[in-house]
């Protein structure tokens, strides 16, 4: 038998439903309450009108918002790239192999070691309010290692992405066409049963537009839905390919032409921005303001990975987005919740409305704005996932 719980005395409740509260995109309700019944939201409204429930939690004048939806991460890996980061931040050249370093360590790790690493970072993210996450393969680049990465990830999330096309495997450095054939053939056959999504790094030095199209088309034929690492390091075909193939998300979107922005605005593909990557590489920031003003749906995610964005903190990324990507606090919070849900084509998460999954984050602050106003401060004081308090 499920029991019901009311969280009352909420200073500010972010619902992400414009029909509620103040009518803004965040659907803010002041002096609010929310009722959880089992694993679902049953009611939202003013505290004074809350129905009777089995249990009661006093929010004590703090803010509640949907659990964060982290729609882009790379958490199945082994090894460490501290030296690479330190050299980059110290202005020194670094000649180690980047992704290849992680590939070698991941291949050498046991299943138990990989899963322990995965759960460590998932627990870390949960403590910071992330209740839904997507994660990818991409550090194995063999049939066996890619399929085991996805198998391990699938034990912890439904949002699993096959990224055999992260880079051309070092084993095929002299024959990229043969590696594309592997990614679209035997490797895809082994990986598809464990994944929902297929992704490709469409970039100079990785996979060009024709290769990316072949990889994503093969994945779609196997029932996988496309996502694209697009336009991170340079201008290229990634964004428009994503829109053409109705990909759920084009991720990074740092270098965009007007035609790229127009394509995103006219399609369903979400632009997922990953400010942790720009922070950790001192790269040019994506222009979120340009995208938002054009009517593009924007998501924010961590891109948690050991090389270019080793953070699991969505609150940190919200603060970066507000400070350096010209987003308002309201826009950044929406993008890290409802935007992430849109990037996963989910309607049951990223909002606090009746029928939605009961994923909630309680802040030790009266407003969601404090996520940007007090950067670096551990404000998350409570987390509910599927109706159960886990933090």
C-alpha positions in Angstrom: 0.0 0.0 0.0 1.4 3.4 -0.9 1.3 6.2 1.6 0.8 9.9 0.9 3.1 12.8 2.1 2.6 16.5 2.0 5.5 18.8 1.9 4.2 22.1 3.2 5.4 25.6 4.1 7.4 25.8 0.8 8.5 29.4 0.2 8.8 29.0 -3.5 7.6 25.9 -5.5 8.9 25.5 -9.1 6.4 23.5 -11.0 7.5 24.2 -14.6 3.8 24.4 -15.5 2.8 27.9 -16.7 -0.9 27.2 -16.0 0.0 27.2 -12.3 1.0 29.9 -9.9 2.4 33.1 -11.4 1.9 32.0 -15.0 5.6 32.2 -15.8 7.4 29.3 -17.5 8.5 28.1 -14.1 4.9 28.1 -12.8 6.0 29.5 -9.4 3.7 29.0 -6.4 4.5 31.0 -3.2 3.7 29.6 0.2 3.1 26.3 -1.5 2.6 22.6 -0.7 3.0 19.5 -2.8 1.5 16.1 -2.2 3.2 12.8 -3.1 1.2 9.6 -3.4 3.3 6.6 -4.0 5.8 7.5 -6.7 3.7 10.3 -8.3 2.8 13.9 -7.6 -0.8 14.0 -6.6 -1.5 17.7 -5.9 0.2 21.1 -5.9 -1.1 24.4 -4.6 -1.1 26.8 -1.7 -0.2 25.4 1.7 -3.5 26.5 3.3 -5.4 24.4 0.8 -3.4 21.2 1.0 -5.4 18.0 1.5 -4.9 15.6 4.4 -2.2 13.0 4.0 -0.6 10.1 5.9 2.7 12.0 6.5 3.8 15.6 6.7 7.2 17.3 6.0 7.7 20.9 6.9 9.9 22.7 4.3 10.4 25.5 6.8 10.3 28.3 4.3 12.6 26.7 1.8 12.3 26.3 -2.0 11.3 23.0 -3.8 11.9 22.3 -7.5 11.9 19.3 -9.8 14.8 17.0 -9.5 17.5 17.9 -12.0 17.6 16.0 -15.3 21.1 15.5 -16.4 20.8 14.5 -20.0 24.4 14.2 -21.0 27.1 12.3 -19.1 30.0 9.8 -19.6 30.2 7.9 -16.4 31.3 4.4 -17.4 35.1 4.8 -17.3 38.2 4.1 -15.4 41.5 6.0 -14.8 42.4 9.6 -14.1 43.4 12.6 -16.2 44.5 15.0 -13.5 47.9 15.6 -15.2 46.2 16.6 -18.4 43.9 19.1 -16.7 46.8 20.5 -14.6 48.9 21.0 -17.7 46.0 22.7 -19.6 45.3 25.0 -16.7 49.0 25.8 -16.3 49.4 26.8 -19.9 51.7 23.8 -20.7 51.4 21.5 -23.7 50.3 18.0 -22.8 50.9 15.2 -25.2 49.1 12.3 -23.5 46.4 10.7 -25.5 43.3 12.4 -24.1 40.3 10.1 -24.7 42.7 7.3 -25.6 44.1 7.4 -22.1 40.7 6.7 -20.7 40.0 4.1 -23.3 43.1 2.1 -22.2 42.2 2.4 -18.5 38.6 1.4 -19.1 39.5 -1.6 -21.2 41.8 -2.8 -18.4 39.2 -2.3 -15.6 37.0 -5.1 -14.3 33.2 -4.9 -14.4 33.2 -4.4 -10.6 35.7 -1.5 -10.8 33.7 0.2 -13.6 30.4 -0.2 -11.7 31.9 1.1 -8.5 33.1 4.2 -10.3 29.7 4.6 -11.9 27.7 4.4 -8.7 30.2 6.7 -6.9 29.4 9.5 -9.4 25.7 8.7 -9.4 25.6 9.0 -5.7 27.5 12.3 -5.9 25.1 13.7 -8.4 22.1 12.5 -6.4 23.3 14.4 -3.3 23.3 17.5 -5.5 19.7 17.1 -6.7 20.0 15.0 -9.9 17.2 12.5 -10.0 17.4 11.4 -13.7 20.6 11.0 -15.7 21.6 9.8 -19.1 25.0 8.2 -19.6 27.0 6.9 -22.5 29.5 4.3 -23.5 32.4 5.5 -25.6 35.5 4.6 -23.6 35.7 0.9 -24.7 35.6 1.1 -28.5 35.5 -2.6 -28.9 32.4 -4.8 -29.3 33.0 -6.4 -25.9 33.9 -3.2 -24.0 31.1 -1.0 -25.4 28.5 -3.6 -24.8 29.6 -4.2 -21.2 29.6 -0.4 -20.5 26.0 -0.2 -21.6 25.0 -3.4 -19.7 26.5 -1.9 -16.5 24.8 1.5 -17.1 21.5 -0.1 -17.8 21.4 -1.5 -14.3 21.2 2.1 -13.0 19.2 4.1 -15.6 16.8 3.7 -18.5 18.6 6.6 -20.4 21.5 4.7 -21.8 23.3 5.9 -25.0 25.5 3.8 -27.3 28.5 6.0 -28.2 30.8 3.6 -30.1 31.4 6.6 -32.3 33.1 8.7 -29.7 36.4 8.7 -31.6 37.9 6.3 -34.1 39.3 3.4 -32.1 43.1 3.5 -31.8 42.9 0.0 -33.2 41.6 1.4 -36.5 43.6 4.6 -36.7 44.7 3.7 -40.2 41.3 2.5 -41.4 38.5 4.7 -40.1 36.0 3.3 -42.7 36.5 -0.2 -41.2 35.8 1.2 -37.7 32.6 2.9 -39.0 31.6 -0.5 -40.4 32.2 -2.1 -37.0 30.2 0.6 -35.2 27.2 0.2 -37.6 27.5 -3.6 -37.7 28.7 -6.1 -35.1 29.2 -3.5 -32.4 25.7 -2.1 -32.9 24.2 -5.5 -32.9 25.8 -6.2 -29.5 25.0 -2.8 -28.0 21.5 -2.1 -29.2 19.7 -4.4 -26.7 21.2 -2.4 -23.8 20.6 1.1 -25.0 17.8 3.6 -25.8 19.9 6.1 -27.7 22.7 6.3 -30.2 25.2 9.2 -30.3 28.1 10.3 -32.5 30.9 12.9 -32.1 30.4 14.8 -35.3 33.6 16.9 -35.4 36.9 17.4 -37.2 39.2 14.7 -35.9 36.3 12.4 -35.0 33.5 11.6 -37.5 32.5 13.8 -40.5 28.9 14.4 -41.6 28.7 11.4 -43.9 30.1 9.0 -41.3 27.8 10.5 -38.6 24.7 10.1 -40.9 25.6 6.5 -41.6 26.1 5.7 -37.9 22.9 7.4 -36.7 20.8 5.9 -39.6 22.0 2.4 -38.7 21.1 3.0 -35.1 17.6 4.2 -36.0 17.1 1.0 -38.0 17.9 -0.9 -34.9 15.3 1.1 -32.9 17.7 3.5 -31.2 16.9 7.2 -31.1 19.6 9.7 -32.2 21.6 12.3 -30.3 24.6 14.2 -31.6 27.7 15.7 -30.1 27.6 18.7 -32.5 29.5 21.9 -33.2 31.6 21.8 -30.1 35.1 22.6 -31.4 34.3 24.2 -34.7 31.5 24.9 -37.2 30.3 21.8 -39.0 27.3 19.7 -40.1 26.4 18.2 -36.7 23.5 20.5 -35.7 21.7 20.4 -39.0 22.2 16.7 -39.3 20.6 16.3 -35.8 17.6 18.3 -36.9 17.3 16.5 -40.2 17.3 13.1 -38.4 14.9 14.4 -35.7 17.5 13.8 -33.0 16.3 14.5 -29.5 19.3 16.6 -28.8 22.3 18.4 -30.3 24.8 18.7 -27.6 27.5 21.5 -27.1 26.3 23.9 -29.8 29.2 26.2 -29.3 29.9 27.2 -32.9 26.7 28.0 -34.7 25.8 29.7 -37.9 22.5 31.6 -38.3 21.3 28.6 -40.4 22.1 26.3 -37.5 20.1 28.4 -35.1 17.2 28.6 -37.5 17.2 24.8 -38.0 17.1 24.2 -34.2 14.3 26.8 -33.9 12.2 25.1 -36.6 12.6 21.5 -35.3 12.1 19.4 -32.2 15.8 19.0 -31.5 16.9 20.4 -28.1 20.1 22.4 -27.9 21.9 20.9 -24.8 24.5 23.2 -23.5 27.4 21.9 -21.3 29.1 24.8 -19.6 31.3 22.5 -17.5 33.3 21.7 -20.7 34.0 25.3 -21.5 34.9 26.0 -17.9 37.4 23.1 -17.8 39.0 23.8 -21.1 38.9 27.6 -21.1 37.0 27.4 -24.4 34.5 29.9 -25.9 31.1 29.8 -24.2 28.0 28.8 -26.1 25.7 31.8 -26.7 22.6 30.6 -24.9 21.0 34.1 -25.2 21.1 33.8 -29.0 19.4 30.4 -28.9 16.7 31.4 -26.4 15.9 34.6 -28.2 15.5 32.5 -31.4 12.9 30.3 -29.7 15.2 27.2 -29.4 14.5 24.8 -26.6 17.6 24.7 -24.4 18.8 22.1 -21.9 21.7 22.3 -19.4 23.7 19.3 -18.5 27.0 18.5 -16.8 28.8 16.4 -19.5 30.5 14.7 -16.5 33.5 12.9 -17.9 37.2 12.5 -16.8 38.7 14.6 -19.5 36.9 17.9 -20.3 34.1 18.3 -17.6 34.8 16.4 -14.5 31.8 17.7 -12.5 28.6 16.0 -11.5 27.0 19.2 -10.2 24.0 20.6 -12.0 23.9 23.6 -9.6 27.4 24.5 -10.6 26.4 24.4 -14.3 23.4 26.6 -13.5 25.7 29.2 -12.0 28.0 29.1 -15.0 25.1 29.4 -17.4 23.8 32.5 -15.6 27.2 34.1 -15.2 28.9 33.3 -18.5 26.2 32.2 -21.0 23.8 35.1 -20.4 20.9 33.0 -19.1 18.6 34.3 -16.5 18.3 32.2 -13.3 14.8 31.2 -14.3 15.9 30.1 -17.7 18.8 28.1 -16.3 16.7 26.3 -13.8 14.1 25.5 -16.4 16.8 24.2 -18.8 18.3 21.9 -16.1 14.9 20.4 -15.3 12.2 20.7 -18.0 14.8 21.3 -20.7 16.7 18.1 -19.7 13.4 16.2 -19.8 12.7 17.5 -23.3 16.2 16.4 -24.4 15.2 12.9 -23.3 11.7 13.2 -24.8 10.2 12.6 -21.4 7.0 14.2 -20.0 6.9 12.4 -16.6 10.0 14.2 -15.2 11.3 17.8 -15.0 8.0 19.2 -13.6 6.0 19.1 -10.4 2.5 18.6 -11.5 -0.2 15.9 -10.8 0.8 12.7 -12.5 4.5 13.5 -12.9 7.1 11.3 -11.2 7.7 12.5 -7.6 11.3 13.7 -8.1 11.9 16.7 -6.0 14.8 18.8 -4.7 14.6 20.8 -1.5 17.0 23.7 -1.2 18.3 25.3 1.9 17.3 28.7 0.5 13.9 30.5 0.0 14.3 30.7 -3.8 15.7 28.7 -6.8 17.6 31.9 -7.7 20.0 31.1 -4.9 21.5 28.3 -7.2 23.1 31.1 -9.2 23.2 33.7 -6.4 25.2 31.5 -4.1 27.5 29.6 -6.4 29.5 26.7 -5.0 27.4 26.5 -1.8 25.9 23.0 -1.1 22.2 24.2 -1.0 20.5 20.8 -1.7 19.2 19.7 1.7 16.7 17.0 0.5 16.0 14.9 -2.5 13.0 12.7 -3.3 13.2 10.2 -6.1 10.1 8.3 -7.2 8.4 9.5 -4.1 11.1 8.2 -1.7 13.3 10.6 0.3 16.9 9.6 -0.6 18.8 12.6 0.7 
